[in-house]
Amino acid sequence: MFIEGINPVIFTIGPLTVHWYGLMMSIAAVIGSHLFLSNGKKMGMDEDNLLNITILTILGALVGARALFVLTNWGFYSANPQEIIRVDHGGLAFHGAILGGILSAWVMSKRYSFDFGNILDLTVPGISITYMLIRIANIFNQELLGRTAELLPFERHPAQIYGFFIGLSMLLLHNYLVRNRSYKPGGFFWAFFLVYSFFRGFIEETFRVMPLPFWGYVNEAWGAGFISLTQLMTPALMLLGWWMFKRSQHV
């Protein structure tokens, strides 16, 4: 979705500038942390330990998200190193966030002797909501734009809105599974990871303006493009999600 003249800044007071991207990130952190803590306490986990895990997992996710984005766009950041720390300009890789969050959660769950699978499951609602809010923030930053399409009633695909509904679908799927399925620890997270990888790779990436680094095909009529780096990785990510789900249920 492209909205001409939209301002990524909410307001500025002296040296303080508040961006929509930062606001959405903050709201996501608050909601995700609340859900993680409240659901963890229902499982009998210590609140102080859960809070420590929350803080470290959020930090790990942010570092991982930024690091992977910078690495996959190294041509730009090597020429503009001052932009590496400018998260307010956008640029977070969701797969990097998952990797950084998983590593942090694993370290902290070992420290407090929590079941790692349970910790992963507790993150799913927060991850889904974060994905939704970040895609809304992408509209204000005018990034992750959809491809132009000749056969649509509008100029281009609203790719950020597609991403928002992917996050919403993941949240609704998680809530459905919690009510109607009984999984061993880790089952809800890896089910989420498997389905998300499919939606991200074969829906959102297809209609986003993305570089096609290897072999590229773009259908101008429908605004569909193949094959981005994420699309190339999607079968492997889905296989990983399926394997980890099966493994978690046979422990």
N, C-alpha and C positions, 0 to 999 in steps of 0.2 A: 504494500500500500504506500502510495506516494502522495503526501499532502504538501503542496507548495507553500512555503513561507512558515512552516511550523517551527516553533522555537524549542530546542532541546533544554533550554534553561527555564526554570520556574521563576526564580527571582534572584537578585543580587543585592547584598547589603555590604557595602564596603568591599573588603577582600573576600567575603564569603559568597560563593556562587553555588546555588542548589540546582542540580540537574534532575530531570525526570528519571534518567537512568539510575542515578544514585538513590532517589526516593523509592523507586520500585524494588531495588536491591534491598534497601533497608526494611521495607514492608515484608518482603519475602523472608528475610532473615528472622523477623519477629514472629511471623505466623508459623514458619517452619520450626523454629525453636520451641514455640508454645506446644505445638502438636507433638513434637518429639518428647518433650519433658512430660506432658500430661499422659500420653500413651505409655511411656516408659514407667511412670509411677504406678499406673494401673497394673503393670506386670510385676510390681514389687521391687523395682530397681531404686537404688539410692538417688535422691534428687541432686545432691551436690556432685556426685560422680557423673550423672547424666548431663549436668550443666557444663562440666569440664569437657566431656566428650563433644557436646554441642559446639562449644567455642572452637575447639581444635579442628573439628570436622569442617566447620564453615571456613576457617582460615585455610585449611588444606584444599578445600574445593576452590576457593578464590585463586590461590597460588597455582593450582593445577590448570584451572581454566585459562588464566592469563598466559601461563608458560606455554601451553599447547598452541594457543592462538598466535603468540609471537613466533614460535618455531615454524608454524605452517605459513606464516606471512613474513619470513625472515628477510626477504628482499626489501620490503618497505622499512622494517624496523632496524635493519643494519645501516640503512641510509639515514634513519631518523631515530637514533637511540633514545632521545629525550621523550619519545612517545611511548616507550615500553611501560612506564609506570602510569601513564594517563588512562586509567581504567574509565574515567569519566567520559572519555571519547568513544567508549564502546570497545568491543573486542574481547569476548570471553568464549572459549570453546567448551561446549557442554560436555563432550566426552572427557576433556581434561578435568572438568569439575568433578565428574563421577570418579575418575581415577584418583585425583587428589583427595577427595572425600573418603573413598574406600580405604586408602592407605592410612589416613589419619584415624578413621574409625577403628581399623584393625589394631593399630598400635594402642589406642586408648582402651579398647575392649579387653585386650590382653592385660593391660595394667590393672584394670578393675575386675578382672575375672568374669566379665559378662560374655554371654554367648554372642559371637560375632554375627551370626545369622539373624538373631533378634535385633541387634543394633542396625543392621542393614535394612530390615523390614520397617523399622521405625522411621527411617529417612524418606520413605516413598511419598507420603502426602506432602511433605515439605518440598521435595524435589519437583513434584508435579506443579505445585503452586508457584514455585520459583520460575519454572519454565514459562508458565502462563504470563507472569508479570514482566519477565524480561522481554518477551515478544511484544508486549505492549510498549515497553520502553524503546524497543527497536523502531517503532513507528515514529516516536519523537526524535530519535537520532537519525531518521531517514536512512537506515541501514538494513541489510538483509532484504533488499527489494525483490519483488517478484518479476519474472520475465514478462515482457510485453507479449500480447497474444492477439492475433487478428480476429479470431472467432469468438472472443468474449465480449459481453456487453459493456465492459470497461477496459481501460487501456492495458492494464497489467494485472497479473495475479496478486492478490493480497497475501503475500507469503507469510507476513508476520501474523496475520489472523489465522492462517492454516496452522502455524506453530502454536498459537494460543489454544486452538481447539484440540491439538495433539496433547498438550498438557492437561486440558480439561478431561479428555478421554482417558488419560492415564489415571487421573484422580478418581474418576467414576469407576473405572475398571478395578482399581485397588479396593475401593469401598465395597464393590460387589463381591469381590473375592473374599474379603475379610468376613462378610456376612454369610457367604454360601460355600466356602471351601475351608478345609482344614489342612494347612501345609506345615511341614516341619520348618524350623528356623531357616531363614534365607529364601524360602519359596516365593514370598510375595515380591521381594526385591528382584530376583532373577526373572520372574514372570514379567515384571515391569520392564526390565532391561531388554528382554527379548522382543516384546511388542513395541516398545519405544523405538528400538533400532529399525524395525520394519517401517514404522510410520515416518521416521526421520529420513531414512534412506530413499524410500520409494514414493513418498508423497511430498514432504516439504522440500527436499533437495531437488526434486524433479522440476519444481516450478519457481525456484529461486535463481537469481542471477549469481551463478557460481562459476569460477574458473574450471575449465575442463582440461586437466594437465596431461592426460594421456591420449585417449581417443575421444573425440567429441562429436556429438550429433545434437542439433537443436531444431525442433519443429517450430517454425515461426508461427504457423497457424494456431497451434494450441499452446504455445509458450512453454514447451517441455524440453528439457535438456538432459543429456547423458554424456559422459560418465564423470561425475565429480569424484574427488578423492574420498569423500564420505560414502558415496554410493559404491565405490570400489571396495571399501572396507566393510560394507553392510553385511554381506553374506557371512564373513568371518565373525563379526560382532553378534549376529543372530545365532550362529553356531556356538559361540562362547556362552551366550545367555542360555541356550537350550541345554548345553552340557553342564553348566553350573547349576541350573534348576534341577536337572535329574540327579546330579551329584548331591545336592543339598537334601533331596528327599530320600536318599538311600543311606545317609549317614547313620 
